[in-house]
Amino acid sequence: MRLAQVSQIPYSRRVGPYHFQMIQAKLSGPVQPIVGYSLQPFYTRQQQWMTDMADSLSQLYRYTAELSQAAKQFDPSRRNSVLHARVAVSSHPERAQAKAAPGAEPGSYQLDVIRLATQQTNRGIMAESSGPSLLPPGVYTFSLTIGQQENILAIQAKQDDSHEQLLKRLAGVIHQADLAASIEYSETMSRMVLRSSHTGAKHAFQLRDIDGAVVRTLGLDQVAMKASDAEYDLDGTRSGSPSNQVELSGKVAATLLQPGKASLVIQPDSELLLEKTRELVTRYNRLHAFVEERPNLFTTTLPASLEQIARSVQSGLADYGLHIAPNGQLKLDEETLTRSVERDFSAFVQDVSKVSQLVERETGKWRTASPANLTGFNEEDASGRAFSSFLLPNHFYRQAVYTGLIINQLW
């Protein structure tokens, strides 16, 4: 195809649309037309910028979520808050020990163990294990009564039974009636031992022959220890229990181990409080250092929020050993924290809960904010400020995408 003529495009029309941008970029002198170019170097570098930004945002969200989680542990409105953790200390752990559920009221109990709850124990006659059975061959029936429940049991003695074989068969029959049966050995001798499955007088049992004399012959009616209830004095009040596990209050239970007096003290778990406070400080400092290392990536909102949190900690928890270090991070005096919590735990709960709420509120803003609000990149007005010195890499990204102008520069 042959052209009759070539239309000439005036210089003003070719260069005019970019005149303003050229002035901003300080492009003085003649501009040679771009004959050919490759965008691959730019796209490679731009992809690296975007990858670095995505990695940084991912780390920011993770560090922020972990700081929020650490702060939530000091929120008293949460059931699993570390502020509800309790420990029980016994003055004589060999006599009695206690366990406190979360939220138990701090205080002390004076406990005097008078008698422990016991199981009934019957021990039979000792005989040669490999010797012949003490029972002649035949079927024997007997009754086993536990409380108000009577069970009729039967066992068959065989001609060639040894004493041990008969005892093992009898133990299997008795197990079915919810009674602990075992065989006790002494060198070559053995005998049947019966124990109630639970402590307390209501679990006492009685054996009686019905047909034959299996109970009397084996001595199973010989009571070695009677079943009894525990008896103890709690803060001057006498009480009893069928078990050695007794409830002192709605959230405090004690285990009776042997007769004698013991003082049980319920108090906040200071070790756990110290551990979780360390965790809070560590996670704040990690986030603070992460933001400080990237001054040109995030907006000033993040450093300002971190500073607000640090000031809140300084003003509310200074008496508990928490202060701001010269580098802006938090530092913890563990001895001061432990002493202050022991001195006035209720005041600590009030002060630390305010800090916890502030941290949750501020970190919640970061976790729900868009990347544009965190990095300062706003697509709506980017084309109008293509060459303004904004945070990298947005500056270069806006040049190419929103103006179409590629500066003759080696990237």
Contacts in CASP RR format, 6 or more apart in sequence:
PFRMAT RR
TARGET T0000
AUTHOR 0000-0000-0000
METHOD contacts of the structure
MODEL  1
MRLAQVSQIPYSRRVGPYHFQMIQAKLSGPVQPIVGYSLQPFYTRQQQWM
TDMADSLSQLYRYTAELSQAAKQFDPSRRNSVLHARVAVSSHPERAQAKA
APGAEPGSYQLDVIRLATQQTNRGIMAESSGPSLLPPGVYTFSLTIGQQE
NILAIQAKQDDSHEQLLKRLAGVIHQADLAASIEYSETMSRMVLRSSHTG
AKHAFQLRDIDGAVVRTLGLDQVAMKASDAEYDLDGTRSGSPSNQVELSG
KVAATLLQPGKASLVIQPDSELLLEKTRELVTRYNRLHAFVEERPNLFTT
TLPASLEQIARSVQSGLADYGLHIAPNGQLKLDEETLTRSVERDFSAFVQ
DVSKVSQLVERETGKWRTASPANLTGFNEEDASGRAFSSFLLPNHFYRQA
VYTGLIINQLW
15 22 0 8 1.000
15 31 0 8 1.000
18 405 0 8 1.000
21 386 0 8 1.000
21 387 0 8 1.000
21 403 0 8 1.000
21 405 0 8 1.000
22 31 0 8 1.000
24 386 0 8 1.000
24 387 0 8 1.000
25 387 0 8 1.000
25 405 0 8 1.000
25 407 0 8 1.000
34 406 0 8 1.000
34 408 0 8 1.000
37 406 0 8 1.000
39 400 0 8 1.000
39 406 0 8 1.000
41 411 0 8 1.000
42 396 0 8 1.000
42 400 0 8 1.000
42 406 0 8 1.000
42 411 0 8 1.000
45 396 0 8 1.000
45 411 0 8 1.000
46 393 0 8 1.000
46 396 0 8 1.000
46 397 0 8 1.000
46 400 0 8 1.000
49 392 0 8 1.000
49 393 0 8 1.000
49 396 0 8 1.000
49 397 0 8 1.000
50 393 0 8 1.000
50 397 0 8 1.000
52 393 0 8 1.000
53 297 0 8 1.000
53 371 0 8 1.000
53 375 0 8 1.000
53 393 0 8 1.000
56 294 0 8 1.000
56 297 0 8 1.000
56 298 0 8 1.000
57 371 0 8 1.000
57 374 0 8 1.000
57 375 0 8 1.000
59 290 0 8 1.000
60 287 0 8 1.000
60 290 0 8 1.000
60 291 0 8 1.000
60 298 0 8 1.000
60 302 0 8 1.000
60 366 0 8 1.000
60 374 0 8 1.000
61 366 0 8 1.000
61 367 0 8 1.000
63 283 0 8 1.000
63 286 0 8 1.000
63 287 0 8 1.000
63 290 0 8 1.000
64 287 0 8 1.000
64 363 0 8 1.000
64 364 0 8 1.000
64 366 0 8 1.000
64 367 0 8 1.000
65 363 0 8 1.000
65 367 0 8 1.000
66 283 0 8 1.000
67 280 0 8 1.000
67 283 0 8 1.000
67 284 0 8 1.000
67 287 0 8 1.000
67 359 0 8 1.000
67 363 0 8 1.000
68 359 0 8 1.000
68 360 0 8 1.000
68 363 0 8 1.000
68 364 0 8 1.000
68 367 0 8 1.000
70 276 0 8 1.000
70 279 0 8 1.000
70 280 0 8 1.000
70 283 0 8 1.000
70 284 0 8 1.000
71 280 0 8 1.000
71 355 0 8 1.000
71 356 0 8 1.000
71 359 0 8 1.000
71 360 0 8 1.000
71 363 0 8 1.000
72 78 0 8 1.000
72 81 0 8 1.000
72 356 0 8 1.000
72 360 0 8 1.000
73 80 0 8 1.000
73 81 0 8 1.000
73 82 0 8 1.000
73 276 0 8 1.000
73 279 0 8 1.000
73 280 0 8 1.000
73 356 0 8 1.000
74 81 0 8 1.000
74 82 0 8 1.000
74 83 0 8 1.000
74 276 0 8 1.000
74 280 0 8 1.000
74 352 0 8 1.000
74 353 0 8 1.000
74 355 0 8 1.000
74 356 0 8 1.000
75 81 0 8 1.000
75 353 0 8 1.000
75 356 0 8 1.000
75 357 0 8 1.000
75 360 0 8 1.000
76 83 0 8 1.000
76 84 0 8 1.000
76 349 0 8 1.000
76 353 0 8 1.000
79 102 0 8 1.000
80 102 0 8 1.000
82 269 0 8 1.000
82 272 0 8 1.000
82 273 0 8 1.000
82 276 0 8 1.000
83 268 0 8 1.000
83 273 0 8 1.000
83 349 0 8 1.000
83 352 0 8 1.000
83 353 0 8 1.000
84 102 0 8 1.000
84 103 0 8 1.000
85 102 0 8 1.000
85 103 0 8 1.000
85 268 0 8 1.000
85 269 0 8 1.000
85 272 0 8 1.000
85 273 0 8 1.000
86 100 0 8 1.000
86 101 0 8 1.000
86 102 0 8 1.000
86 103 0 8 1.000
86 104 0 8 1.000
86 106 0 8 1.000
86 251 0 8 1.000
86 266 0 8 1.000
86 267 0 8 1.000
86 268 0 8 1.000
86 269 0 8 1.000
87 100 0 8 1.000
87 266 0 8 1.000
87 267 0 8 1.000
87 268 0 8 1.000
87 269 0 8 1.000
87 270 0 8 1.000
87 271 0 8 1.000
88 97 0 8 1.000
88 98 0 8 1.000
88 99 0 8 1.000
88 100 0 8 1.000
88 252 0 8 1.000
88 264 0 8 1.000
88 265 0 8 1.000
88 266 0 8 1.000
89 264 0 8 1.000
89 265 0 8 1.000
89 267 0 8 1.000
90 96 0 8 1.000
90 97 0 8 1.000
90 98 0 8 1.000
90 262 0 8 1.000
90 263 0 8 1.000
90 264 0 8 1.000
90 265 0 8 1.000
91 262 0 8 1.000
91 263 0 8 1.000
91 264 0 8 1.000
91 265 0 8 1.000
92 260 0 8 1.000
92 261 0 8 1.000
92 262 0 8 1.000
92 263 0 8 1.000
93 257 0 8 1.000
93 262 0 8 1.000
94 257 0 8 1.000
94 258 0 8 1.000
95 113 0 8 1.000
95 256 0 8 1.000
95 257 0 8 1.000
95 258 0 8 1.000
95 259 0 8 1.000
95 260 0 8 1.000
95 261 0 8 1.000
95 262 0 8 1.000
96 111 0 8 1.000
96 113 0 8 1.000
96 254 0 8 1.000
96 255 0 8 1.000
96 256 0 8 1.000
96 257 0 8 1.000
96 260 0 8 1.000
96 262 0 8 1.000
96 264 0 8 1.000
97 254 0 8 1.000
97 255 0 8 1.000
97 257 0 8 1.000
98 109 0 8 1.000
98 248 0 8 1.000
98 252 0 8 1.000
98 253 0 8 1.000
98 254 0 8 1.000
98 255 0 8 1.000
98 264 0 8 1.000
98 266 0 8 1.000
99 252 0 8 1.000
99 253 0 8 1.000
99 254 0 8 1.000
99 255 0 8 1.000
100 251 0 8 1.000
100 252 0 8 1.000
100 266 0 8 1.000
101 250 0 8 1.000
101 251 0 8 1.000
101 252 0 8 1.000
102 251 0 8 1.000
103 251 0 8 1.000
104 249 0 8 1.000
104 250 0 8 1.000
104 251 0 8 1.000
104 252 0 8 1.000
104 266 0 8 1.000
105 249 0 8 1.000
105 251 0 8 1.000
105 266 0 8 1.000
106 266 0 8 1.000
106 267 0 8 1.000
106 268 0 8 1.000
106 345 0 8 1.000
107 265 0 8 1.000
107 266 0 8 1.000
107 267 0 8 1.000
108 263 0 8 1.000
108 264 0 8 1.000
108 265 0 8 1.000
108 266 0 8 1.000
109 234 0 8 1.000
109 235 0 8 1.000
109 248 0 8 1.000
109 252 0 8 1.000
109 254 0 8 1.000
109 263 0 8 1.000
109 264 0 8 1.000
109 266 0 8 1.000
110 234 0 8 1.000
110 235 0 8 1.000
110 236 0 8 1.000
110 261 0 8 1.000
110 263 0 8 1.000
111 232 0 8 1.000
111 233 0 8 1.000
111 234 0 8 1.000
111 248 0 8 1.000
111 254 0 8 1.000
111 261 0 8 1.000
111 262 0 8 1.000
111 263 0 8 1.000
111 264 0 8 1.000
112 232 0 8 1.000
112 233 0 8 1.000
112 234 0 8 1.000
112 236 0 8 1.000
112 260 0 8 1.000
112 261 0 8 1.000
112 262 0 8 1.000
113 230 0 8 1.000
113 232 0 8 1.000
113 256 0 8 1.000
113 257 0 8 1.000
113 258 0 8 1.000
113 259 0 8 1.000
113 260 0 8 1.000
113 261 0 8 1.000
113 262 0 8 1.000
114 231 0 8 1.000
114 232 0 8 1.000
114 233 0 8 1.000
114 259 0 8 1.000
114 260 0 8 1.000
115 228 0 8 1.000
115 229 0 8 1.000
115 230 0 8 1.000
115 231 0 8 1.000
115 232 0 8 1.000
115 259 0 8 1.000
116 230 0 8 1.000
116 244 0 8 1.000
116 256 0 8 1.000
116 257 0 8 1.000
116 258 0 8 1.000
116 259 0 8 1.000
117 199 0 8 1.000
117 200 0 8 1.000
117 228 0 8 1.000
117 229 0 8 1.000
117 230 0 8 1.000
117 241 0 8 1.000
117 242 0 8 1.000
117 243 0 8 1.000
117 244 0 8 1.000
117 256 0 8 1.000
118 199 0 8 1.000
118 200 0 8 1.000
118 225 0 8 1.000
118 226 0 8 1.000
118 227 0 8 1.000
118 228 0 8 1.000
119 195 0 8 1.000
119 196 0 8 1.000
119 197 0 8 1.000
119 198 0 8 1.000
119 199 0 8 1.000
119 200 0 8 1.000
119 203 0 8 1.000
119 225 0 8 1.000
119 227 0 8 1.000
120 195 0 8 1.000
120 196 0 8 1.000
120 203 0 8 1.000
120 204 0 8 1.000
120 205 0 8 1.000
120 223 0 8 1.000
120 225 0 8 1.000
120 226 0 8 1.000
120 227 0 8 1.000
121 193 0 8 1.000
121 194 0 8 1.000
121 195 0 8 1.000
121 196 0 8 1.000
121 223 0 8 1.000
121 224 0 8 1.000
121 225 0 8 1.000
122 193 0 8 1.000
122 194 0 8 1.000
122 195 0 8 1.000
122 205 0 8 1.000
122 207 0 8 1.000
122 219 0 8 1.000
122 220 0 8 1.000
122 221 0 8 1.000
122 222 0 8 1.000
122 223 0 8 1.000
122 224 0 8 1.000
123 184 0 8 1.000
123 191 0 8 1.000
123 192 0 8 1.000
123 193 0 8 1.000
123 194 0 8 1.000
123 222 0 8 1.000
123 224 0 8 1.000
124 191 0 8 1.000
124 192 0 8 1.000
124 193 0 8 1.000
124 218 0 8 1.000
124 219 0 8 1.000
124 220 0 8 1.000
124 222 0 8 1.000
125 134 0 8 1.000
125 191 0 8 1.000
125 217 0 8 1.000
125 218 0 8 1.000
125 219 0 8 1.000
125 222 0 8 1.000
126 186 0 8 1.000
126 189 0 8 1.000
126 190 0 8 1.000
126 191 0 8 1.000
127 134 0 8 1.000
127 163 0 8 1.000
127 189 0 8 1.000
127 190 0 8 1.000
127 191 0 8 1.000
128 163 0 8 1.000
128 188 0 8 1.000
128 189 0 8 1.000
129 162 0 8 1.000
129 163 0 8 1.000
129 164 0 8 1.000
129 185 0 8 1.000
129 188 0 8 1.000
129 189 0 8 1.000
129 190 0 8 1.000
130 162 0 8 1.000
130 163 0 8 1.000
130 164 0 8 1.000
130 188 0 8 1.000
131 162 0 8 1.000
131 163 0 8 1.000
131 164 0 8 1.000
132 161 0 8 1.000
132 162 0 8 1.000
132 163 0 8 1.000
133 157 0 8 1.000
133 158 0 8 1.000
133 161 0 8 1.000
133 162 0 8 1.000
133 163 0 8 1.000
133 165 0 8 1.000
133 166 0 8 1.000
134 163 0 8 1.000
134 166 0 8 1.000
134 217 0 8 1.000
134 218 0 8 1.000
135 157 0 8 1.000
135 161 0 8 1.000
135 166 0 8 1.000
135 214 0 8 1.000
135 217 0 8 1.000
135 218 0 8 1.000
136 157 0 8 1.000
137 157 0 8 1.000
137 158 0 8 1.000
137 159 0 8 1.000
137 161 0 8 1.000
138 156 0 8 1.000
138 157 0 8 1.000
138 158 0 8 1.000
139 154 0 8 1.000
139 155 0 8 1.000
139 156 0 8 1.000
139 157 0 8 1.000
139 211 0 8 1.000
140 154 0 8 1.000
140 155 0 8 1.000
140 156 0 8 1.000
140 157 0 8 1.000
140 209 0 8 1.000
140 211 0 8 1.000
140 212 0 8 1.000
140 213 0 8 1.000
140 214 0 8 1.000
141 152 0 8 1.000
141 153 0 8 1.000
141 154 0 8 1.000
141 209 0 8 1.000
141 210 0 8 1.000
141 211 0 8 1.000
141 212 0 8 1.000
142 152 0 8 1.000
142 153 0 8 1.000
142 154 0 8 1.000
142 207 0 8 1.000
142 208 0 8 1.000
142 209 0 8 1.000
142 210 0 8 1.000
142 211 0 8 1.000
142 212 0 8 1.000
142 214 0 8 1.000
142 215 0 8 1.000
143 150 0 8 1.000
143 151 0 8 1.000
143 152 0 8 1.000
143 153 0 8 1.000
143 207 0 8 1.000
143 208 0 8 1.000
143 210 0 8 1.000
144 150 0 8 1.000
144 151 0 8 1.000
144 153 0 8 1.000
144 174 0 8 1.000
144 177 0 8 1.000
144 179 0 8 1.000
144 205 0 8 1.000
144 206 0 8 1.000
144 207 0 8 1.000
145 151 0 8 1.000
145 205 0 8 1.000
145 206 0 8 1.000
145 207 0 8 1.000
145 208 0 8 1.000
146 177 0 8 1.000
146 178 0 8 1.000
146 179 0 8 1.000
146 196 0 8 1.000
146 203 0 8 1.000
146 204 0 8 1.000
146 205 0 8 1.000
147 202 0 8 1.000
147 203 0 8 1.000
147 204 0 8 1.000
147 205 0 8 1.000
151 177 0 8 1.000
152 210 0 8 1.000
153 173 0 8 1.000
153 174 0 8 1.000
153 176 0 8 1.000
153 177 0 8 1.000
154 173 0 8 1.000
155 166 0 8 1.000
155 169 0 8 1.000
155 170 0 8 1.000
155 173 0 8 1.000
155 214 0 8 1.000
156 169 0 8 1.000
157 166 0 8 1.000
157 214 0 8 1.000
161 169 0 8 1.000
163 190 0 8 1.000
164 183 0 8 1.000
164 190 0 8 1.000
167 183 0 8 1.000
167 190 0 8 1.000
167 191 0 8 1.000
167 192 0 8 1.000
167 218 0 8 1.000
168 183 0 8 1.000
170 181 0 8 1.000
170 192 0 8 1.000
170 214 0 8 1.000
170 218 0 8 1.000
171 181 0 8 1.000
171 182 0 8 1.000
171 183 0 8 1.000
171 192 0 8 1.000
172 181 0 8 1.000
174 181 0 8 1.000
174 194 0 8 1.000
175 181 0 8 1.000
178 197 0 8 1.000
179 194 0 8 1.000
179 195 0 8 1.000
179 196 0 8 1.000
179 197 0 8 1.000
179 205 0 8 1.000
180 194 0 8 1.000
180 195 0 8 1.000
180 196 0 8 1.000
180 197 0 8 1.000
181 192 0 8 1.000
181 193 0 8 1.000
181 194 0 8 1.000
181 195 0 8 1.000
182 192 0 8 1.000
182 193 0 8 1.000
182 195 0 8 1.000
183 190 0 8 1.000
183 191 0 8 1.000
183 192 0 8 1.000
183 193 0 8 1.000
184 190 0 8 1.000
184 191 0 8 1.000
184 192 0 8 1.000
184 193 0 8 1.000
191 218 0 8 1.000
192 218 0 8 1.000
192 220 0 8 1.000
194 205 0 8 1.000
194 207 0 8 1.000
194 220 0 8 1.000
196 203 0 8 1.000
196 204 0 8 1.000
196 205 0 8 1.000
196 227 0 8 1.000
197 203 0 8 1.000
198 242 0 8 1.000
198 243 0 8 1.000
199 227 0 8 1.000
199 228 0 8 1.000
199 229 0 8 1.000
199 230 0 8 1.000
199 242 0 8 1.000
199 243 0 8 1.000
199 244 0 8 1.000
200 227 0 8 1.000
200 228 0 8 1.000
200 229 0 8 1.000
200 230 0 8 1.000
200 242 0 8 1.000
200 243 0 8 1.000
201 227 0 8 1.000
201 228 0 8 1.000
201 229 0 8 1.000
201 242 0 8 1.000
202 227 0 8 1.000
202 242 0 8 1.000
203 227 0 8 1.000
203 242 0 8 1.000
204 226 0 8 1.000
204 227 0 8 1.000
205 227 0 8 1.000
206 221 0 8 1.000
207 215 0 8 1.000
207 220 0 8 1.000
207 221 0 8 1.000
208 215 0 8 1.000
208 221 0 8 1.000
209 215 0 8 1.000
209 216 0 8 1.000
214 220 0 8 1.000
215 221 0 8 1.000
229 240 0 8 1.000
229 241 0 8 1.000
229 242 0 8 1.000
230 240 0 8 1.000
230 241 0 8 1.000
230 242 0 8 1.000
230 243 0 8 1.000
230 244 0 8 1.000
230 246 0 8 1.000
230 256 0 8 1.000
231 238 0 8 1.000
231 239 0 8 1.000
231 240 0 8 1.000
232 238 0 8 1.000
232 239 0 8 1.000
232 240 0 8 1.000
232 241 0 8 1.000
232 246 0 8 1.000
232 256 0 8 1.000
233 239 0 8 1.000
234 248 0 8 1.000
239 246 0 8 1.000
240 246 0 8 1.000
244 255 0 8 1.000
244 256 0 8 1.000
244 257 0 8 1.000
245 253 0 8 1.000
245 254 0 8 1.000
245 255 0 8 1.000
245 256 0 8 1.000
246 253 0 8 1.000
246 254 0 8 1.000
246 255 0 8 1.000
246 256 0 8 1.000
247 253 0 8 1.000
247 254 0 8 1.000
248 254 0 8 1.000
248 264 0 8 1.000
252 264 0 8 1.000
252 266 0 8 1.000
254 264 0 8 1.000
267 342 0 8 1.000
268 341 0 8 1.000
268 345 0 8 1.000
270 338 0 8 1.000
270 341 0 8 1.000
270 342 0 8 1.000
273 337 0 8 1.000
273 341 0 8 1.000
274 334 0 8 1.000
274 337 0 8 1.000
274 338 0 8 1.000
277 322 0 8 1.000
277 332 0 8 1.000
277 337 0 8 1.000
278 332 0 8 1.000
278 334 0 8 1.000
281 322 0 8 1.000
281 330 0 8 1.000
281 331 0 8 1.000
281 332 0 8 1.000
284 306 0 8 1.000
284 309 0 8 1.000
284 310 0 8 1.000
284 329 0 8 1.000
284 330 0 8 1.000
285 329 0 8 1.000
285 330 0 8 1.000
287 306 0 8 1.000
288 306 0 8 1.000
288 310 0 8 1.000
288 328 0 8 1.000
288 329 0 8 1.000
289 329 0 8 1.000
291 298 0 8 1.000
291 302 0 8 1.000
291 303 0 8 1.000
291 306 0 8 1.000
292 303 0 8 1.000
296 391 0 8 1.000
296 392 0 8 1.000
297 375 0 8 1.000
297 391 0 8 1.000
297 392 0 8 1.000
298 374 0 8 1.000
298 375 0 8 1.000
299 373 0 8 1.000
299 374 0 8 1.000
299 375 0 8 1.000
299 376 0 8 1.000
299 391 0 8 1.000
301 373 0 8 1.000
301 374 0 8 1.000
302 366 0 8 1.000
302 374 0 8 1.000
305 362 0 8 1.000
305 365 0 8 1.000
305 366 0 8 1.000
307 328 0 8 1.000
308 358 0 8 1.000
308 362 0 8 1.000
309 355 0 8 1.000
309 358 0 8 1.000
309 359 0 8 1.000
309 362 0 8 1.000
310 324 0 8 1.000
310 328 0 8 1.000
310 329 0 8 1.000
310 330 0 8 1.000
311 324 0 8 1.000
312 354 0 8 1.000
312 355 0 8 1.000
312 358 0 8 1.000
313 322 0 8 1.000
313 324 0 8 1.000
313 330 0 8 1.000
313 355 0 8 1.000
314 322 0 8 1.000
314 323 0 8 1.000
314 324 0 8 1.000
316 351 0 8 1.000
316 354 0 8 1.000
316 355 0 8 1.000
317 351 0 8 1.000
317 352 0 8 1.000
317 355 0 8 1.000
319 336 0 8 1.000
319 340 0 8 1.000
319 351 0 8 1.000
320 336 0 8 1.000
320 337 0 8 1.000
320 340 0 8 1.000
320 341 0 8 1.000
320 348 0 8 1.000
320 351 0 8 1.000
320 352 0 8 1.000
321 332 0 8 1.000
321 333 0 8 1.000
321 336 0 8 1.000
321 337 0 8 1.000
321 340 0 8 1.000
322 330 0 8 1.000
322 331 0 8 1.000
322 332 0 8 1.000
322 333 0 8 1.000
322 337 0 8 1.000
323 330 0 8 1.000
323 331 0 8 1.000
323 333 0 8 1.000
324 330 0 8 1.000
324 331 0 8 1.000
325 331 0 8 1.000
340 348 0 8 1.000
341 348 0 8 1.000
366 374 0 8 1.000
371 377 0 8 1.000
372 378 0 8 1.000
372 379 0 8 1.000
375 391 0 8 1.000
375 394 0 8 1.000
376 390 0 8 1.000
376 391 0 8 1.000
376 394 0 8 1.000
377 390 0 8 1.000
377 391 0 8 1.000
377 394 0 8 1.000
377 397 0 8 1.000
382 394 0 8 1.000
382 398 0 8 1.000
382 401 0 8 1.000
382 402 0 8 1.000
383 398 0 8 1.000
383 402 0 8 1.000
383 403 0 8 1.000
384 402 0 8 1.000
385 398 0 8 1.000
386 398 0 8 1.000
386 399 0 8 1.000
386 402 0 8 1.000
386 403 0 8 1.000
386 405 0 8 1.000
387 395 0 8 1.000
387 399 0 8 1.000
388 395 0 8 1.000
389 395 0 8 1.000
390 398 0 8 1.000
396 411 0 8 1.000
399 405 0 8 1.000
399 406 0 8 1.000
399 407 0 8 1.000
400 406 0 8 1.000
END
